[in-house]
Amino acid sequence: MTAPRLLLVRHGRTAYNAGARLQGQVDIPLDDVGRWQARTASALLLARHTPTRIVASDLSRALETAQTLGRAAGVDVETDVRMRERGFGIWEGLTGDEISAQWPDEFAIWRSGGEPAGVGAETRSEVSARAGSALVELTADLARDETLVVVSHGSAITSMVAVLLGLEPGSHAFAGMHNVHWAELVRSAPGRDPSWRLLGYNLGPTDASSDWNAGPDIRHESDQDAETRDPD
């Protein structure tokens, strides 16, 4: 029998992602590329795994991504507000250049890995505490053959992975998660520390197009249409 398995999946692309704007907890929907990413990545994920439970952040970009996977898997999606992205206060919706121009000192602290004060941003410790406690609850009763999928956000996921691996909440050991890519973890044997092991990070359909963040290749889509078209 296999160990309990956990997949932490980032949502698909949004207009804010495409425009390099800081999203935080602003409720931005997926754009057309994000919906394509969700469909494409869901097919690959389901070719490898069989989710037994799917839990999503209540923000629409994560929820829609989870619902795409849920429909394909035949699994209902639950929501948990604790899986929301890190809140960035008054910086939400702004680009890096806009933040740097108005808050140069605070932006420099943030870029160096520190915690900027006075802008209303959650600390990494706060994110780790709320998301980490949710994961502890969700995984407490996972059976050996079950796979829990949590659809969340980039910064929140790196915090959750750090918690599960026993790392500091502000750890910079992980690169940013691509849209609709995931981290895969399995529970360690009883008594082992940490209690979860990382099997993979930033997993997903890297060969789905020449530029995953830009969407499907036009030629690739045309070829697919030709393959599915009825013969004359």
C-alpha positions in Angstrom: 0.0 0.0 0.0 1.1 3.6 -0.7 1.6 6.4 1.8 -0.9 9.3 2.0 -0.1 11.8 -0.8 -0.5 15.5 -0.9 -0.5 17.7 -4.0 -0.3 21.5 -3.6 -1.4 23.1 -6.9 -1.1 26.7 -7.9 -4.0 28.4 -9.7 -4.0 29.3 -13.5 -3.0 32.5 -15.0 -4.9 35.8 -14.5 -4.7 39.2 -16.1 -2.7 40.4 -13.1 -0.2 37.5 -13.6 0.1 38.5 -17.2 0.6 42.2 -16.2 3.1 41.4 -13.4 0.8 42.9 -10.8 0.8 41.8 -7.2 -2.4 39.9 -6.5 -2.5 39.0 -2.9 -6.1 38.5 -1.8 -7.7 40.6 -4.6 -10.3 38.3 -6.2 -9.1 38.1 -9.8 -10.6 35.5 -12.1 -8.7 33.3 -14.5 -8.1 34.6 -18.0 -8.4 32.5 -21.2 -4.8 31.3 -20.9 -5.4 30.4 -17.3 -8.4 28.3 -18.2 -6.4 26.5 -20.9 -3.7 25.9 -18.3 -6.2 24.5 -15.9 -7.6 22.0 -18.5 -4.2 21.0 -19.7 -2.6 20.5 -16.3 -5.6 18.7 -15.0 -5.3 16.1 -17.7 -1.7 15.5 -16.9 -2.3 15.4 -13.1 -5.1 12.8 -13.5 -2.9 10.7 -15.7 -0.6 10.3 -12.7 -2.9 10.6 -9.7 -6.4 9.8 -8.5 -7.5 12.6 -6.2 -9.8 11.5 -3.3 -10.4 15.0 -2.0 -10.0 18.5 -3.5 -9.8 21.6 -1.3 -9.4 25.1 -2.7 -8.8 28.6 -1.6 -12.1 30.5 -1.9 -10.6 33.1 -4.2 -12.0 32.6 -7.7 -8.8 32.0 -9.6 -8.0 29.0 -7.3 -11.6 27.8 -7.1 -12.1 27.8 -10.8 -8.8 25.9 -11.3 -9.9 23.3 -8.7 -13.4 23.0 -10.3 -11.8 22.2 -13.6 -9.8 19.4 -12.0 -12.8 18.3 -9.9 -15.1 17.9 -12.9 -12.5 15.8 -14.7 -11.9 13.7 -11.6 -15.5 13.4 -10.6 -14.7 14.9 -7.1 -16.6 17.7 -5.5 -14.5 20.8 -4.5 -14.5 22.1 -1.0 -13.2 25.6 -0.1 -11.1 26.8 2.8 -10.4 30.5 3.4 -7.2 29.6 5.1 -5.7 28.6 1.8 -5.9 32.1 0.5 -2.8 33.9 -0.9 -0.6 36.0 1.4 -2.2 39.4 1.9 -0.1 42.3 0.6 -2.2 45.2 1.9 -2.1 48.4 0.0 0.4 47.0 -2.5 -2.2 44.6 -4.1 -2.9 45.4 -7.7 0.4 47.3 -8.2 3.4 46.4 -10.3 6.9 46.2 -8.9 7.8 49.5 -10.5 4.8 51.2 -9.0 5.6 49.9 -5.5 9.2 50.8 -5.8 8.4 54.4 -6.9 6.1 55.0 -3.9 7.7 52.9 -1.2 11.4 52.5 -2.1 12.6 51.6 1.3 9.9 49.1 2.1 10.2 47.6 -1.4 13.9 47.1 -0.9 13.3 45.3 2.4 10.7 43.0 0.7 13.0 42.3 -2.3 15.8 41.3 0.1 13.5 38.8 1.9 12.5 41.0 4.8 9.0 42.0 6.1 8.0 45.5 5.1 6.2 47.5 7.8 3.3 49.9 7.4 1.8 48.5 4.2 -0.6 46.0 5.7 1.1 42.9 4.4 0.8 39.6 6.2 4.1 38.2 7.5 5.3 34.9 6.2 4.9 33.5 9.7 1.3 34.5 9.7 0.7 32.8 6.4 2.5 29.7 7.5 0.4 29.6 10.7 -3.0 29.8 9.1 -2.3 27.6 6.0 -0.1 25.2 8.0 -2.8 24.7 10.6 -5.3 24.0 7.8 -3.0 21.4 6.3 -2.6 19.6 9.6 -6.4 19.3 10.0 -6.9 18.2 6.3 -4.2 15.6 6.4 -4.8 14.2 9.9 -7.1 11.4 8.8 -5.7 10.7 5.3 -5.7 6.9 4.6 -2.7 5.3 3.1 -4.2 5.1 -0.4 -5.7 8.6 -0.4 -4.5 11.7 -2.4 -5.5 15.1 -1.1 -5.2 18.0 -3.7 -5.1 21.6 -2.3 -5.4 24.3 -4.9 -3.9 27.6 -3.6 -1.5 30.3 -4.5 2.2 30.8 -5.1 3.4 32.4 -1.9 1.0 30.4 0.2 2.2 27.1 -1.3 5.9 27.9 -0.6 4.9 28.6 3.0 3.0 25.4 3.3 5.8 23.3 1.9 8.2 24.9 4.3 5.9 24.1 7.2 5.6 20.4 6.2 9.4 20.1 5.8 10.1 21.7 9.1 11.8 24.8 7.6 11.6 28.4 8.7 8.5 30.2 7.5 10.6 32.8 5.7 12.8 30.2 3.9 13.9 31.1 0.4 14.8 27.5 -0.5 12.1 27.3 -3.1 11.7 29.0 -6.5 8.3 30.5 -7.4 5.6 28.0 -8.5 4.5 28.2 -12.1 0.7 28.5 -12.8 -1.1 25.2 -12.4 2.1 23.3 -11.4 2.3 21.5 -8.1 4.4 20.2 -5.3 4.0 16.5 -4.4 4.6 15.2 -0.9 4.1 11.9 0.8 3.8 11.2 4.5 6.9 9.9 6.2 7.0 6.7 8.2 5.6 7.0 11.8 8.1 8.7 14.1 10.1 10.3 11.3 10.9 14.0 11.3 9.8 15.8 9.3 6.4 14.1 8.9 6.3 14.7 5.2 8.8 14.2 2.4 9.0 16.2 -0.8 8.9 14.1 -4.0 8.7 16.9 -6.5 8.3 20.6 -6.9 7.0 22.7 -9.9 5.7 19.6 -11.5 3.4 20.1 -14.5 3.0 20.1 -18.3 6.2 21.9 -19.2 6.0 20.7 -22.8 2.4 21.8 -23.5 3.6 24.8 -25.5 6.8 26.7 -26.3 5.8 29.3 -23.6 3.5 28.0 -20.9 2.8 31.5 -19.6 1.7 32.7 -23.0 -0.8 29.9 -23.7 -1.1 27.3 -26.4 1.0 27.5 -29.6 -1.2 28.5 -32.6 0.4 25.8 -34.7 -0.1 23.2 -32.0 -3.8 24.1 -31.6 -4.3 24.0 -35.4 -2.7 20.5 -35.6 -5.0 19.3 -32.8 -8.0 20.6 -34.7 -6.9 18.8 -37.8 -6.5 15.5 -36.0 -10.0 15.7 -34.5 -11.8 17.0 -37.7 -14.1 14.4 -39.4 -12.6 13.1 -42.7 -14.2 14.3 -46.0 
